Amino acid sequence: MSNPGPNSDVITVPVSLGSRSYEIVIASGRLDSWAIDLDRWIVSRPQYSRGPASAGKALVVTDHHIAATHARAAEKSLAQSGWTTARVELEAGEPAKTVASAARLYDALADMRADRRTVIVAVGGGVVGDTAGFAAATYARGIPFVQVPTTLLAQVDSSVGGKVGVNHPRGKNLIGAFHQPLGVFIDTLTVATLPDRDYRSGLAEVIKYGVSLDGEFFEYLEAHVDGLIGRAPDVLRHVIARSCQLKAGIVEQDEQELTGVRALLNYGHTFAHAYEALLGYGTLLHGEAVAIGMVHASRLAERLGRVDSTATQRQLRLLQAVQLPTATPGPVDVAATLDRMRLDKKTVGGQLRFVLPTKIGHVELVDSVPEAAVRSLLADLSSPQ
């Protein structure tokens, strides 16, 4: 993978998966003409093409926060390319990522007489993309969809790789599928409209890539804190493209998490998913939970003798510099947290497994982590400081 230059205006990152291959287009100020790329993706997939006389039907899925802005711009471009569209607006936030929301999409697809060439277009953050993708994977046993992520978190993480799903009261993403999109279109200007808290949440996943996969990228982030906080366009293009490249490289090796390679993308997530569920979805944004989870995973690695404290301190400094939380908002229930961790998809035969760092830029999936070590860490984290 080549490292994209920070001054590139349009960057295309390929995701090579044989017949399911697609591309990620990263541009600035092109949301009102993005359907040109969709048309090109459709032409490259004869099974979905309707011929030059009819572009077909698309269901645009979005949320209330961006329905009148980004979703409207995306729909306008679709209309200009001859697409007939319908729209479903979900409530904003993690609580909308449910089976009930997916059922709303099924109803809308039935109302528009959707067939296997109808395209679902997800315009929004990770909740919209995951829910719309899950509906696409399961309606009529699978219809095409595309991702138009408008949050930094979705742009660098959830829109890439084909993991789609909804939450269950007992765990995050317990109901889901692997369903690759036709393509991903990212307009970096959508990030400019994000509230600070949502934007910072996305930076957690960016930092995760540096810790997990690319020490030089982590150094770049350390050296460009001002650009990250200020949302400098050149910094954003580089950060988004490099994050997508890193994730694409992992997905190409382990599309459906069969070998354990893709699990490396879950650094910090075993802790994060437990905290999200226990505190109630929406109390912590996903990236906030991941930031806390990375620190706790690194501290666990320290206790197991797998990494030195310098690596943990570098993570702490960078996370704090971009104003992300590094501790839970209150004490955690040790027993309840362990119960949630046992639901983690990496757990095998009841044995806890964690993605743990050995240095900045390299993590490993560690089998059979002693529960006593996790329990002790959680107890210490819950003690008054």
C-alpha positions in Angstrom: 0.0 0.0 0.0 1.3 3.4 -0.9 1.1 6.2 1.7 -1.2 8.9 0.2 0.3 12.4 0.1 -1.4 15.0 2.3 -1.9 17.4 -0.7 -3.8 15.0 -3.0 -7.2 16.4 -3.9 -8.9 13.1 -4.7 -7.6 9.8 -3.4 -8.9 6.4 -4.4 -8.2 3.5 -2.0 -8.9 0.0 -3.5 -10.3 -2.8 -1.4 -9.3 -6.0 -3.2 -11.7 -8.9 -2.4 -12.1 -10.7 -5.7 -15.6 -10.4 -7.1 -16.6 -8.2 -4.1 -13.8 -5.7 -4.7 -14.7 -2.0 -4.5 -13.1 1.4 -4.1 -13.1 4.2 -1.5 -13.2 7.6 -3.1 -12.0 10.4 -0.9 -12.6 13.9 -2.1 -13.6 17.4 -0.9 -16.6 19.4 -2.1 -18.0 16.7 -4.4 -21.1 15.4 -2.5 -23.4 17.2 -5.0 -22.0 15.1 -7.9 -21.1 11.9 -6.1 -23.6 9.8 -8.1 -21.2 9.8 -11.0 -19.1 7.4 -9.0 -22.2 5.3 -8.1 -23.0 5.0 -11.8 -19.5 3.9 -12.6 -19.7 1.3 -9.8 -23.0 0.0 -11.2 -21.6 -0.3 -14.7 -18.7 -2.4 -13.3 -21.2 -4.8 -11.8 -23.4 -6.2 -14.7 -25.6 -8.0 -12.3 -26.9 -4.7 -11.0 -27.0 -2.7 -14.2 -30.3 -1.8 -15.7 -28.9 -0.4 -19.0 -28.5 3.2 -20.1 -32.2 4.1 -20.2 -32.9 3.5 -16.5 -30.7 4.1 -13.6 -33.1 2.4 -11.2 -34.3 3.0 -7.6 -32.4 3.9 -4.5 -33.5 4.1 -0.8 -31.6 6.8 0.9 -31.1 6.1 4.6 -30.0 9.0 6.9 -30.8 10.6 10.2 -32.6 13.7 11.3 -29.5 15.7 11.9 -28.3 15.7 8.3 -31.5 15.0 6.4 -31.8 18.6 5.2 -28.1 19.0 4.4 -25.8 16.1 3.4 -28.7 13.7 2.6 -30.4 16.3 0.4 -27.2 17.0 -1.5 -26.7 13.2 -2.1 -30.3 12.8 -3.3 -30.0 15.8 -5.6 -27.0 14.1 -7.3 -28.9 10.8 -7.6 -31.8 12.6 -9.2 -29.5 14.3 -11.7 -28.2 10.9 -12.7 -31.8 9.6 -13.3 -32.3 7.7 -10.1 -35.7 7.4 -8.4 -35.3 7.8 -4.7 -37.2 7.2 -1.4 -35.9 8.2 2.0 -36.0 6.9 5.6 -34.8 9.1 8.4 -33.6 7.4 11.6 -33.3 9.0 14.9 -29.7 10.1 15.5 -27.4 8.1 17.8 -26.7 4.6 18.9 -30.2 3.9 20.4 -31.5 3.8 16.8 -29.3 0.9 15.8 -32.0 -1.7 16.4 -33.9 -4.5 14.8 -36.9 -2.2 14.9 -35.0 0.4 12.8 -34.1 -2.3 10.3 -37.8 -3.3 10.1 -38.6 0.3 9.1 -36.2 -0.1 6.2 -37.8 -3.4 5.2 -41.2 -1.6 5.1 -39.8 1.2 3.0 -38.2 -1.2 0.5 -41.5 -3.2 0.2 -43.4 0.1 -0.3 -41.1 1.1 -3.2 -41.3 -2.4 -4.7 -37.6 -2.9 -4.3 -35.9 -5.8 -6.1 -32.3 -7.1 -6.0 -31.1 -4.2 -8.1 -32.5 -1.6 -5.8 -29.6 0.2 -4.1 -29.6 1.3 -0.4 -27.6 4.5 0.0 -26.4 5.1 3.6 -25.8 8.8 4.2 -24.7 9.4 7.8 -22.6 8.1 10.6 -21.9 4.5 11.7 -25.4 3.9 13.1 -26.9 4.7 9.7 -24.3 2.7 7.8 -24.5 -0.3 10.0 -28.3 -0.4 10.1 -28.7 0.3 6.4 -26.1 -2.3 5.5 -27.8 -4.9 7.7 -31.1 -4.2 5.9 -29.3 -4.6 2.6 -27.7 -7.8 3.6 -31.0 -9.4 4.7 -33.7 -7.9 2.4 -34.5 -10.3 -0.4 -31.4 -12.3 0.8 -29.1 -9.4 -0.2 -29.3 -6.2 -2.2 -26.6 -3.8 -3.1 -25.7 -0.8 -0.9 -23.2 2.0 -0.8 -21.7 4.0 2.0 -21.6 7.8 2.0 -20.2 8.4 5.5 -20.5 11.9 6.9 -18.8 11.5 10.3 -15.1 11.0 10.8 -15.7 7.8 12.8 -17.6 6.3 9.9 -15.2 7.5 7.3 -12.2 5.9 8.8 -13.8 2.8 10.3 -17.3 1.5 10.1 -17.9 2.3 6.4 -15.0 0.1 5.3 -14.9 -3.7 5.5 -18.5 -4.8 5.1 -19.4 -5.5 8.7 -23.0 -4.5 9.2 -25.4 -5.1 12.1 -27.6 -3.8 14.9 -27.4 -3.9 18.7 -29.1 -6.2 21.1 -29.9 -5.2 24.7 -27.3 -7.7 25.8 -24.5 -6.6 23.6 -23.3 -4.3 20.8 -23.4 -5.7 17.2 -24.7 -9.1 18.3 -27.0 -9.3 15.3 -25.2 -8.7 12.0 -23.6 -10.0 8.8 -20.7 -9.4 6.4 -22.0 -7.5 3.3 -19.5 -5.5 1.3 -20.7 -2.2 -0.3 -20.6 -1.4 -4.0 -18.3 1.4 -3.0 -17.6 4.1 -0.4 -17.8 7.8 -1.2 -16.2 10.2 1.4 -16.5 14.0 1.1 -14.1 15.4 3.8 -16.1 18.7 4.0 -18.9 16.9 5.8 -16.6 16.7 8.8 -16.6 20.5 9.1 -20.2 20.4 10.3 -19.7 17.8 13.1 -20.0 18.9 16.7 -16.7 18.8 18.5 -17.6 15.8 20.6 -18.5 13.7 17.5 -15.4 14.8 15.6 -13.1 13.9 18.5 -14.9 10.5 18.8 -13.7 9.7 15.2 -10.1 10.6 16.2 -10.0 7.7 18.6 -10.3 5.2 15.7 -7.6 7.1 13.8 -5.3 6.8 16.8 -6.1 3.2 17.1 -4.7 2.5 13.6 -1.4 4.1 14.6 -1.1 2.1 17.8 -2.2 -1.2 16.1 -0.6 -1.1 12.6 1.6 1.9 11.8 4.1 3.5 14.2 5.1 6.1 11.7 1.4 7.1 11.3 1.2 7.4 15.1 4.2 9.8 15.0 2.5 11.8 12.3 -0.6 12.2 14.5 1.6 13.2 17.4 3.3 15.9 15.2 0.0 17.2 13.8 -2.2 17.7 16.9 -3.0 21.2 16.0 -4.1 20.2 12.5 -6.2 17.4 13.9 -8.0 19.7 16.4 -8.4 22.4 13.8 -9.7 20.0 11.1 -7.1 21.2 8.6 -8.2 19.9 5.2 -4.7 18.6 4.2 -4.3 16.8 7.5 -7.8 15.3 7.2 -7.3 14.0 3.7 -4.1 12.3 4.7 -5.5 10.9 7.9 -8.7 9.5 6.4 -6.9 8.0 3.4 -4.2 6.4 5.5 -6.7 5.0 7.9 -8.8 3.5 5.0 -5.6 2.0 3.5 -4.7 0.4 6.8 -8.1 -1.1 7.3 -8.4 -2.2 3.7 -5.2 -4.1 4.0 -6.5 -6.0 7.1 -9.9 -6.7 5.5 -8.2 -8.1 2.4 -6.3 -10.6 4.6 -9.3 -11.7 6.7 -12.6 -10.5 5.3 -14.8 -12.5 7.8 -12.6 -12.7 10.8 -11.7 -16.4 10.2 -8.0 -16.2 10.8 -7.7 -13.7 13.6 -6.0 -11.0 11.5 -9.0 -8.8 11.4 -9.4 -9.0 15.1 -6.3 -6.7 15.3 -8.7 -3.8 14.3 -10.5 -4.4 17.6 -7.8 -2.9 19.8 -9.5 -1.4 22.8 -12.9 -2.6 21.7 -13.3 -5.5 24.3 -13.3 -2.9 27.1 -15.1 -0.3 25.0 -18.1 -2.5 24.0 -18.5 -3.6 27.6 -18.5 0.0 28.9 -20.9 1.1 26.1 -23.4 -1.6 27.0 -23.2 -1.2 30.8 -23.5 2.6 30.8 -26.3 2.5 28.3 -25.8 3.0 24.6 -25.3 6.7 23.9 -23.8 7.6 27.3 -20.4 7.3 25.8 -19.9 7.8 22.1 -18.2 4.8 20.5 -14.9 6.6 19.9 -14.9 7.8 23.5 -15.4 4.2 24.7 -12.6 3.1 22.4 -10.2 5.8 23.7 -10.8 4.5 27.3 -10.6 0.9 26.1 -7.2 1.5 24.4 -5.7 2.9 27.6 -7.1 0.0 29.7 -5.9 -2.6 27.2 -2.5 -1.1 27.2 -2.5 -1.1 31.0 -3.5 -4.8 30.9 -0.6 -5.5 28.5 1.7 -3.8 31.0 0.5 -6.1 33.7 1.1 -9.1 31.5 4.6 -7.9 30.7 3.8 -7.4 27.0 4.5 -3.7 26.7 6.3 -1.0 28.7 4.7 2.0 30.3 6.1 4.4 27.7 3.7 3.1 25.1 0.8 3.6 27.4 1.9 7.1 28.3 2.2 8.1 24.6 -1.3 6.9 24.0 -2.5 8.8 27.0 -0.8 12.1 25.9 -2.2 11.9 22.4 -5.7 11.0 23.4 -5.7 13.8 26.0 -4.2 16.3 23.5 -7.2 15.8 21.2 -9.6 16.0 24.2 -10.7 12.4 24.4 -11.6 10.7 27.7 -9.1 8.2 29.1 -11.1 6.9 32.1 -14.7 5.8 32.6 -17.0 8.5 33.9 -17.5 6.6 37.2 -16.6 3.3 38.9 -17.2 0.1 36.8 -19.0 -3.0 38.1 -16.2 -5.6 37.8 -18.5 -8.6 37.7 -20.9 -7.0 35.2 -18.0 -5.9 33.0 -16.5 -9.4 32.9 -19.9 -10.8 32.0 -20.1 -8.4 29.1 -16.6 -9.2 28.0 -17.6 -12.9 27.8 -20.1 -11.9 25.1 -17.3 -10.5 23.0 -17.0 -12.2 19.6 -13.2 -12.9 20.2 -14.1 -15.0 23.3 -13.7 -18.7 22.6 -14.9 -21.5 24.9 -15.4 -18.9 27.7 -11.8 -17.9 27.6 -11.2 -14.1 27.3 -9.0 -12.9 24.4 -7.7 -9.4 24.0 -5.9 -7.4 21.4 -2.8 -6.1 23.2 0.1 -3.9 22.2 3.8 -5.0 22.2 4.9 -1.5 21.0 3.4 1.5 19.2 2.6 0.2 15.7 2.1 -3.5 16.6 -0.6 -5.4 18.5 -1.4 -9.1 18.9 -4.4 -11.2 19.6 -3.7 -12.9 22.9 -5.5 -16.1 23.8 -6.6 -17.1 27.3 -5.8 -13.9 29.1 -6.1 -14.8 32.8 -9.4 -13.6 34.2 -7.8 -12.8 37.5 -5.5 -10.2 35.7 -8.5 -8.6 34.1 -10.5 -8.6 37.4 -7.6 -7.1 39.2 -7.1 -4.3 36.7 -10.9 -3.5 36.7 -10.9 -3.4 40.5 -7.9 -1.0 40.5 -9.5 1.2 37.9 -12.6 1.4 40.0 -10.8 2.4 43.1 -10.7 6.1 44.1 -7.5 7.8 42.8 
